[in-house]
Amino acid sequence: MSDDLIRLTATEAVHRLRRREVSPLELLDAVERRIATVDGAVNALPTLCFDRARDHAKTLMRAGRHEAEGEPGWLAGLPVPIKDLVDVAGVRTTYGSPIFKDHVPAASNPLVERIERKGGIVYAKSNTPEFGAGGNTFNEVFGRTRNPWNTALTCGGSTGGGAVAVATGMAWVAHGSDHGGSLRGPATLCSVVGIRPSPGRVTRGTSNNLFSPLSVQGPMARNVPDLALILDTMTGHCPHDPMTFDAPATSFTAAVAAPHRRLRVAFTTDYGGRVPVERETKAICAQAVRRFEDAGCLVDEAYPELGPVEDIFLALRSQHFVVDRELQLQAHRDLIKPDIVWNTEQGLNATPSRLAWADRERAALYRRFAAFFREWDVLVTPGASTPAWDVMLRTRNEIDGVTLPNYMSGSVITSAITLTSCPAVSLPCGFDRHGRPIGLQIVAPARQEATALFAAAMYERVTGLDKLLPIDPRPGTVPE
């Protein structure tokens, strides 16, 4: 019975919870046993809080009907892990930093409060790189999280723990965040689905960067309907976040289930050679995107001009780091990893003129994408520039013979979309010759998450790759 429960989709589990065919306590028992069985091999959920979770579940079960029960995204007692960048009241929350290794917050982030109000049960914190910075999930507090398809490889970052938990059946859905690709990269490398929502779609709650559109909160899942369900849970206006706005009149769950329609699908593997992408990844994605034609869509190669996206992103991201890390750098420089020190100092050394240039270029990029989407419904690219690499490496040093100048340079395929404020879904499209997952990124116009999710669901029905999950962790070696 325990194994059967962890193999349910989130949508199936919530349906059974609503019909009282299974209880939140039974799901918690099942997922606790699953964690005990598999997490030792992957280190995805280093902090557990099952006593708190069971207390919450019992309260939920005693209360009868709930205020949020009729709202989209009602989870009815579904267990949900929270990324270790976000506070959960009474639960150790380290942000992946030795500075906060013993930190236990008194209050939860407003997003956690929203998930719990919508019937989610928090039972674990998922592993993340230090302060969420980096494409490989490791830190000095909890160590490395490993890819379940090959435990010698990285799961990506920074929502690596969440992606691994979902892929291995230690979670039905997971919370995460995305700045340069932190939901989309791990989803691709672990063969799950994730969405970077438009800025303002999901509250960030207590962030100091409340007026920046770069970093967002969002979900992961095993399939697209489940992803739509948990996005419905998270979405909506929040008085703590000035960028948020109301949930859509039509839920994302309903949008995914809408009648079939023919989409105009543009695709590019590398923006005409502008973005470094591994050769086999390009070949697999170029073939995979043609599956949209099986669903009756128009597919053709087309893409907007990116311009100097690496420089734009580095300038704006570095300023973001100044807001978040300047004071910590002054007090705890010796406890902060070199990538964060470098990124923060890039921001401290930037001139006002340089920041003004970056904002002007970002505006021009947005206008080019807006014009592009007048002709196309979605833009499809690879979900990551390479498959998973050695878990012991801090980051990739080169892609297909191109040397990468810094730790963010391998994520241009996702960070370019961050700059546009467009929503993007990452979902599986196959495997390379070494058995490493490959995925697609489906980009829709700003605030049109429903379009991105609809396209992803259409593709998923054609391929059926979501049926491969969950998996048991698989040992392996690093491909040469």
C-alpha positions in Angstrom: 0.0 0.0 0.0 2.8 2.4 0.8 4.5 1.9 -2.6 1.1 2.3 -4.3 0.6 5.7 -2.5 3.9 7.2 -3.5 3.2 6.1 -7.1 0.0 8.1 -7.3 0.1 11.3 -9.2 -0.6 14.4 -7.1 -3.9 14.8 -8.8 -4.9 11.2 -8.0 -3.7 11.6 -4.4 -5.7 14.8 -3.9 -8.8 13.2 -5.5 -8.6 10.3 -3.0 -8.0 12.7 -0.1 -11.1 14.7 -1.1 -13.2 11.5 -1.2 -11.7 10.4 2.2 -10.4 7.2 0.5 -7.0 8.0 2.0 -5.9 10.3 4.8 -3.1 12.8 5.0 -1.6 10.6 7.8 -1.4 7.6 5.5 0.4 9.7 2.8 2.8 11.0 5.4 3.5 7.4 6.6 4.1 6.4 3.0 6.5 9.2 2.1 8.4 8.8 5.4 9.1 5.2 4.6 10.1 6.2 1.0 12.6 8.7 2.3 14.1 6.2 4.7 14.5 3.8 1.7 16.0 6.1 -0.9 17.2 9.4 0.4 20.5 8.0 1.7 21.6 7.6 -2.0 20.6 11.1 -3.1 20.4 13.5 -0.1 17.5 15.5 -1.4 15.6 16.1 1.9 18.1 16.8 4.7 15.6 18.3 7.1 12.4 16.4 8.1 9.6 17.7 10.3 7.1 14.8 10.5 5.9 15.6 14.0 4.9 19.1 12.9 3.4 17.6 9.7 1.3 15.0 11.6 0.0 17.7 14.0 -1.0 19.8 11.0 -2.7 16.8 9.3 -4.7 15.9 12.5 -5.9 19.5 12.8 -6.9 19.5 9.1 -8.8 16.3 9.5 -10.6 17.5 12.6 -11.7 20.8 11.1 -14.3 19.5 8.7 -14.9 21.9 5.7 -12.2 24.5 5.2 -12.4 28.1 3.9 -10.1 27.3 0.9 -11.7 24.0 0.1 -13.7 25.3 -2.9 -10.7 27.3 -4.3 -8.5 26.1 -7.2 -5.4 24.4 -5.9 -7.0 22.9 -2.8 -4.6 20.1 -1.8 -6.8 18.4 0.9 -3.8 17.2 3.0 -1.2 16.5 0.3 2.4 16.5 1.7 4.7 19.2 0.2 8.4 19.8 0.7 9.7 23.4 0.9 13.0 24.5 -0.5 15.5 25.4 2.2 15.6 29.0 1.1 12.1 29.7 2.5 11.2 29.9 6.2 8.9 27.3 7.8 7.9 28.2 11.4 9.6 26.0 13.9 11.7 24.1 11.3 15.4 24.4 10.8 16.0 26.6 7.8 19.6 27.2 6.8 19.5 28.7 3.3 22.3 26.3 2.6 24.7 28.6 4.5 26.9 27.8 7.5 26.0 31.3 8.8 22.5 30.0 9.4 23.2 26.4 10.1 21.2 26.5 13.4 18.5 29.0 12.3 15.0 28.1 13.3 12.5 30.8 12.2 9.5 31.7 14.4 7.2 32.6 11.4 6.6 31.0 8.0 7.1 32.8 4.7 3.7 34.0 3.3 4.0 31.4 0.5 4.3 28.6 3.0 1.3 30.0 4.8 -0.7 30.0 1.6 0.3 26.4 0.8 -0.8 25.3 4.2 -4.1 27.3 4.0 -4.7 25.5 0.7 -4.4 22.1 2.4 -0.7 21.4 1.9 1.2 19.6 4.7 4.9 20.6 5.0 7.0 17.6 6.0 10.5 18.4 4.8 13.0 21.0 3.6 14.7 20.3 0.3 18.4 20.8 -0.3 19.8 23.8 -2.2 23.1 25.4 -3.0 24.2 28.2 -0.6 21.7 31.0 -0.8 20.4 29.3 -4.0 23.4 30.4 -6.1 24.6 27.7 -8.5 23.7 25.0 -11.0 24.9 22.1 -8.7 23.1 21.5 -5.4 25.7 21.3 -2.7 26.5 23.3 0.4 28.7 23.2 3.5 25.8 22.3 5.8 24.2 19.3 4.2 26.6 18.3 1.4 25.7 17.2 -2.2 22.4 16.1 -3.7 22.8 13.5 -6.4 20.9 12.8 -9.6 18.6 9.7 -9.2 19.2 8.6 -12.9 22.9 8.3 -12.2 24.1 9.2 -8.7 27.6 10.1 -9.9 26.0 13.1 -11.6 24.5 16.5 -10.5 20.8 17.1 -10.2 21.3 20.7 -11.2 20.4 23.7 -9.1 19.2 25.4 -7.2 16.0 23.5 -6.7 17.9 20.3 -6.9 16.5 18.7 -3.8 13.0 19.3 -4.9 13.6 17.8 -8.3 15.2 14.7 -6.9 12.4 14.3 -4.3 9.8 14.4 -7.0 11.6 12.0 -9.3 12.2 9.4 -6.7 8.7 9.4 -5.1 9.8 11.2 -1.9 7.3 14.0 -3.0 4.3 14.3 -5.2 5.0 17.9 -5.9 7.6 20.3 -4.6 8.1 24.0 -4.0 11.1 25.8 -5.5 12.4 29.1 -6.9 14.0 30.3 -10.1 16.4 33.2 -10.9 18.5 32.1 -13.8 17.0 28.6 -14.2 16.8 27.1 -10.8 13.4 25.4 -11.4 13.9 24.7 -15.1 17.5 23.3 -15.0 16.9 20.7 -12.2 13.6 19.7 -13.8 15.4 19.0 -17.1 18.3 17.1 -15.5 16.0 15.0 -13.4 13.3 14.3 -16.0 10.5 16.1 -14.1 8.4 19.2 -14.9 8.9 22.6 -13.5 7.6 26.1 -14.3 9.1 29.5 -13.8 6.0 31.7 -13.5 5.8 35.3 -14.6 7.0 37.8 -11.9 4.1 38.5 -9.6 2.2 35.3 -10.2 3.5 33.7 -6.9 4.4 35.7 -3.8 8.0 35.9 -2.7 6.8 37.1 0.7 9.8 38.3 2.7 12.3 39.0 0.0 14.5 42.1 0.2 14.3 42.3 -3.6 10.6 42.8 -3.6 10.7 45.2 -6.7 13.0 43.0 -8.8 11.4 40.7 -11.4 14.4 38.3 -11.6 13.8 35.8 -8.8 10.4 34.0 -8.6 8.9 31.2 -6.6 7.2 28.3 -8.3 6.5 24.5 -8.3 7.8 21.2 -9.7 5.9 17.9 -10.3 6.0 14.6 -12.1 3.5 15.6 -14.8 1.9 18.8 -16.2 -1.6 18.4 -14.7 0.1 18.1 -11.2 2.2 21.2 -12.0 -1.0 23.1 -12.9 -2.6 22.0 -9.6 0.2 23.2 -7.4 0.6 26.4 -9.3 -3.1 27.0 -8.6 -2.2 26.5 -4.9 0.5 29.1 -5.0 -0.9 31.8 -7.2 -2.7 35.0 -6.3 -2.3 38.5 -4.8 -0.4 38.8 -1.5 -0.2 42.0 0.6 3.4 41.2 1.5 4.5 41.3 -2.2 3.8 44.5 -4.2 4.3 42.8 -7.5 1.6 40.1 -7.0 -1.8 40.2 -8.7 -5.0 38.2 -8.5 -5.3 34.6 -9.6 -6.7 34.1 -13.1 -10.5 33.7 -13.6 -9.8 30.2 -15.2 -7.7 28.0 -13.1 -4.5 26.5 -14.5 -5.9 23.0 -13.9 -8.8 23.9 -16.1 -6.5 25.5 -18.7 -4.5 22.3 -19.0 -7.7 20.2 -19.5 -9.1 22.6 -22.2 -10.2 21.2 -25.6 -7.4 20.6 -28.1 -6.3 23.5 -30.3 -3.6 23.9 -32.9 -0.6 25.9 -31.7 2.0 27.8 -33.6 5.3 26.4 -32.2 8.6 28.2 -32.9 11.8 26.4 -31.9 15.5 27.0 -31.7 18.3 24.8 -30.4 20.8 27.6 -29.8 19.4 30.9 -31.3 21.5 30.5 -34.4 24.7 29.6 -32.6 24.3 32.5 -30.2 24.0 30.2 -27.1 26.4 27.3 -26.3 24.5 24.0 -26.3 26.0 20.5 -26.3 25.8 18.9 -29.8 23.8 15.8 -28.8 21.4 17.8 -26.8 20.7 20.0 -29.8 20.0 16.9 -32.0 17.7 15.3 -29.5 15.7 18.5 -28.9 15.4 19.3 -32.6 14.0 15.8 -33.2 11.8 15.9 -30.1 10.1 19.2 -30.8 8.7 17.6 -34.0 6.4 15.6 -31.8 4.2 18.7 -31.6 3.3 18.0 -35.2 1.9 14.6 -34.1 -0.6 16.8 -32.1 -1.5 18.8 -35.2 0.6 21.9 -34.4 2.5 24.0 -36.8 6.3 23.8 -36.0 9.0 25.8 -37.6 12.4 27.2 -36.7 12.2 30.8 -35.6 13.5 32.9 -32.7 13.8 36.5 -31.5 17.2 38.3 -31.4 18.7 38.0 -27.9 21.2 40.8 -28.0 23.9 40.9 -25.2 21.9 38.8 -22.8 24.8 37.5 -20.8 26.0 41.0 -19.9 22.5 42.2 -19.2 21.8 39.3 -16.9 25.1 39.5 -15.1 24.7 43.3 -14.4 21.2 43.0 -13.1 21.8 39.7 -11.2 24.9 41.3 -9.5 22.8 44.2 -8.3 20.3 41.7 -7.0 23.2 40.1 -5.0 24.2 43.5 -3.6 20.7 43.9 -2.1 20.8 40.4 -0.6 24.4 39.8 0.3 26.3 43.1 0.8 25.8 43.2 4.6 26.5 39.5 5.0 29.7 39.9 3.0 30.8 42.6 5.4 30.1 40.4 8.5 30.8 36.8 7.3 33.0 37.0 4.2 34.9 33.9 5.2 31.7 31.8 5.4 30.4 32.7 2.0 31.4 30.7 -1.1 33.5 32.4 -3.8 30.8 32.5 -6.5 28.6 34.6 -4.3 31.5 36.9 -3.2 32.4 37.4 -6.9 28.8 38.0 -8.0 28.2 40.5 -5.2 31.5 42.4 -5.9 30.5 42.6 -9.5 27.4 44.5 -8.4 29.3 46.7 -6.0 31.7 47.7 -8.7 29.0 48.4 -11.3 28.5 52.1 -12.3 25.1 53.7 -12.5 25.6 54.1 -16.2 26.2 50.3 -16.6 23.0 49.5 -14.7 21.0 52.0 -16.8 22.4 50.4 -19.9 21.3 46.9 -18.7 17.8 48.2 -18.0 17.5 49.8 -21.4 18.7 46.6 -23.1 16.3 44.5 -21.0 13.4 46.7 -22.1 14.5 46.3 -25.8 14.7 42.5 -25.3 11.2 42.4 -23.9 9.8 44.4 -26.8 11.5 41.9 -29.3 9.9 39.0 -27.5 6.5 40.7 -27.4 6.7 41.3 -31.2 7.7 37.7 -31.7 4.7 36.3 -29.8 2.3 38.2 -32.1 3.2 35.5 -34.7 3.9 32.5 -32.5 2.0 30.9 -29.5 5.1 29.4 -27.9 8.9 29.3 -28.3 10.6 26.0 -27.6 14.3 25.6 -26.7 16.4 23.0 -24.9 15.7 23.0 -21.2 19.4 23.0 -20.4 22.5 23.4 -22.5 24.0 20.1 -21.4 22.9 16.9 -19.6 23.9 16.3 -16.0 27.7 16.4 -15.3 30.0 15.2 -12.5 28.4 15.9 -9.1 31.8 16.7 -7.7 32.3 19.6 -10.0 31.2 23.0 -8.8 30.0 23.9 -12.3 30.6 23.2 -16.0 33.8 24.7 -17.4 33.0 24.3 -21.1 30.1 23.4 -23.4 30.9 21.7 -26.8 34.4 23.2 -26.9 33.3 26.7 -25.7 35.0 27.8 -22.5 32.6 29.3 -20.0 33.8 32.6 -18.4 31.8 32.2 -15.1 29.5 29.9 -13.3 26.3 31.4 -14.8 27.5 31.2 -18.4 26.2 27.6 -18.8 22.6 28.8 -18.1 22.1 31.3 -20.8 19.4 29.1 -22.4 17.2 29.8 -19.3 18.6 33.1 -17.9 17.7 34.8 -21.2 14.1 34.0 -20.6 14.3 35.3 -17.1 15.1 38.7 -18.5 11.9 38.7 -20.6 9.5 38.0 -17.6 7.9 35.3 -19.8 6.7 32.1 -18.1 8.5 28.9 -19.0 7.8 25.2 -18.5 10.5 22.6 -18.6 9.5 19.0 -19.3 11.2 15.8 -20.4 11.8 14.9 -24.1 14.1 12.0 -23.9 17.6 10.7 -22.9 21.1 10.9 -24.4 23.3 8.0 -25.3 24.4 7.7 -21.7 20.9 7.6 -20.3 20.9 11.2 -19.0 17.6 13.1 -19.2 17.1 15.8 -21.8 14.3 18.3 -21.7 12.5 21.1 -23.5 11.8 24.6 -22.3 8.4 25.9 -23.5 8.1 29.7 -23.3 4.9 31.7 -23.6 4.1 35.4 -23.6 4.3 37.3 -20.3 1.6 36.2 -17.8 0.3 33.4 -20.2 1.3 30.5 -18.0 -1.9 28.8 -19.2 -0.6 28.7 -22.7 2.8 27.3 -21.7 1.1 24.6 -19.5 -1.4 23.7 -22.2 1.4 23.2 -24.8 3.4 21.2 -22.3 0.4 19.0 -21.5 -0.2 18.4 -25.2 3.4 17.4 -25.6 3.4 15.2 -22.6 0.3 13.2 -23.8 2.2 12.5 -27.0 5.4 11.2 -25.4 4.2 9.6 -22.1 7.6 10.2 -20.5 5.9 11.1 -17.2 4.9 7.5 -16.8 8.6 6.6 -16.1 8.4 8.2 -12.6 9.0 7.6 -9.8 12.3 5.8 -10.0 14.7 4.3 -7.5 18.1 5.9 -7.4 20.5 4.4 -9.9 24.3 4.2 -9.3 26.5 5.0 -12.2 29.7 6.6 -13.5 30.6 10.0 -15.1 30.5 9.6 -18.9 33.8 10.5 -20.6 
